[in-house]
Amino acid sequence: MKKLLAIMLASFVLLTACSSTGNNAANNGGTAAEGTKEITVWAWDKVFNIGAMERASEAYKAKNPDSDLKINIIENAQADIIQKMNAGLNAGTTKSLPTIVLIEDYRAQSFLQSYPDAFFELTDFINPGDFADYKIGPTSVDGKQYGVPFDSGAAGLYVRSDYLEEAGYKVADLQDIDWKKFIEIGKAVKAKTGKSLLTQDPNDLGLIRMMIQSAGSWYLKDDGTTPNLVGNEALKEAFESYKELMSADIVKVTSDWSQFVGAFNSGEVATVPTGNWITASIKAEASQAGKWAVVPFPKLGNNANSVHASNLGGSSWYVMNVDGKEAAAEFLKQTFGSDVELYQKLVTEIGAISTLKAAATGEAYKQADEFFGGQKVIEDFAKWTEQIPNVNYGMHTYALEDILVVEMQNYLGGKDIDKVLSDAQAQAETQVK
Amino acid sequence: MFIILAVVMIAAFYFYPMIQALLLSFKSGKGMNLSYVGFDNYVRLFSDKTFLTAVKNTFIYLIIQVPIMIVLAMFISVLLNDSKLKFRGLFRTAIFLPAVTSLVAYSIIFKYLFATDGLVNKLLMNVHLITNPIQWITDPFWAKITIIIAITWRWTGYNMIFYLSALQNIDHSIYEAAKIDGASSTRQFFGITIPLLKPIILFTSITSTIGTLQLFDEVVNITKGGPGNASMSISQYIYNLSFKYTSDFGYAATVSYSIVIMIVILAIVQFKAAGDKNG
């Protein structure tokens, strides 16, 4: 009896092993020689990124009616994609990985440099010069282009014009201001309307990121690996502005995305300084139509390099070095890489603002938006997209930010700013080793 | 033949990965570009402020939460073991239920309960215990308290079950004899119940210690480790090193092994403290 059981178990193990190789062969083999007919795409955000990919897929089919390329779009949370990619690539197998993957710009270099052979070079398929400059840093390594730049994370300052008027300001007063002026307005808004000026999540330094990029500065030096915290004037001013904001008692503290969205949808805050992808969430509260406007991002007042344009988030498409890569690259070339018409559709239907320069010339970019009181919001964002300073995000954005989040708490608690930055620098140097 | 198969399977699925992870902990680098660095990673642990914060937080949870939970579990189990109590089954089920709920689901509910404008704050303000809402999740001190409340809620019932089953194994005649000798119920509790429960107390404290050292879901889902790493656990740091930052699996393996070492030391200490032949 025992023997029988053992044999059964052993054969079961063998069978599972056999069947898994069988499956893999079926998935990847066969059609490779004459060009794979099936590609898989991984992305997050059903409405935004997945929606964009679905429209791209339709556009490709319309252009190539004879093509039997099948595009499988699979939705995964961003954290899951990162985890699966890291696990798969470290295990040395690409079998479980997609053909096309969406990667956030802040993380792109960490993948491209950690797994140099895992991505397919797209230099022959797209022309980097066609895209906004600041998108090329994250998507290329040593002059070789790996990513197809996708959405713009161009930042703007969304403001509630009705609250501002109640506090004695007009939207025009917020055009091209610096953070000092912003805080001053915030205090007036709080005093007159009782509303907070904005929300902040103490775990998320997105605001700091936007502030320093507006001055062409980053947590790392241009080489993308050396920490650039101590002696970074832009970062120092950003920290000081942040503390001023927090101590002015005009910030509603939140701890996650839904509270963040809830705060402006319920009318608790007067402004939202963030990337343009928030438009859809702002417009989700239809009762506030006509009450919002978007003004240029405030700049750092004491920094000569700081401009009224910055970036938050944004991501790009990458092709993995697996079967079907040529078909995938060709697909991206014909869609996100060049299709101006497709981008008109994306901007009207899902609000995705392109970084393809030519797309901004299309009609859809010039439409007035009644939700924003007739302002041509898309055109404004497209204009700001061109002014965003190009910085090298390097490999360590989130590792350094975790250090800075702690030091920010210390700074808010009274620690000296120079000590804060030098301590952060010391920790950063051990972390990125 | 049958045993050989088991040995092979255990070796392949337990020992091989353990040894691989140990080897990995002597390597460092980004992603696939790993190279041997000797004991560098272990030296790095001691100068890594984030790691030290994570260890400190984890031990705060351990020192405060585990004793509270063990005492609470014991207390509840003694109450629920009283044969005169009505609806015993219902109470037992209710207190055990948290242990079988989904970790992520309950964490998310806790996050909403303890939000600044959440139910807990509203309740406390309505009964005038506090005037301003407590920043349960965004204040470094309260974030830790929130985590402690959450894990206590979830695991007390689980530990209670062990005590209940142990209590039912205690011969009732011992209590009757004590009663005849005139021992009060407090005296019975300290004189009979606790000494007889000793093996279970040891068992629950070791499993709870291991559980707390591996704490992950609650911290990630409720506070994300924040504000500013104030509630981060060691397991979350391992996750961050592997998947949130540029992957450094070598160093992450080193941190994992540091947990193994801590668990081994603590288990030995607890066995010794229990101080009898159970050790």
Interface residues (C-beta under 8 A of the other chain):
Chain A: K2 K3 L5 A6 L9 A10 A79 I82 Q83 N86 L89 N90 G92 S110 F111 Q113 S114 Y115 D201 P202 N203 V253 T254 S255 D256 Q259 M395 H396 Y398 A399 D402 I403 V405 V406 E407 M408 Q409 Q427 T430 Q431 K433
Chain B: M1 F2 L5 S28 K30 G31 M32 N33 R44 S47 D48 K49 T50 T53 K111 A115 T116 Q135 I137 T138 P140 T223 K224 G225 G226 P227 G228 N229 A230 N240 S242 F243 K244 Y245 T246 S247 F249
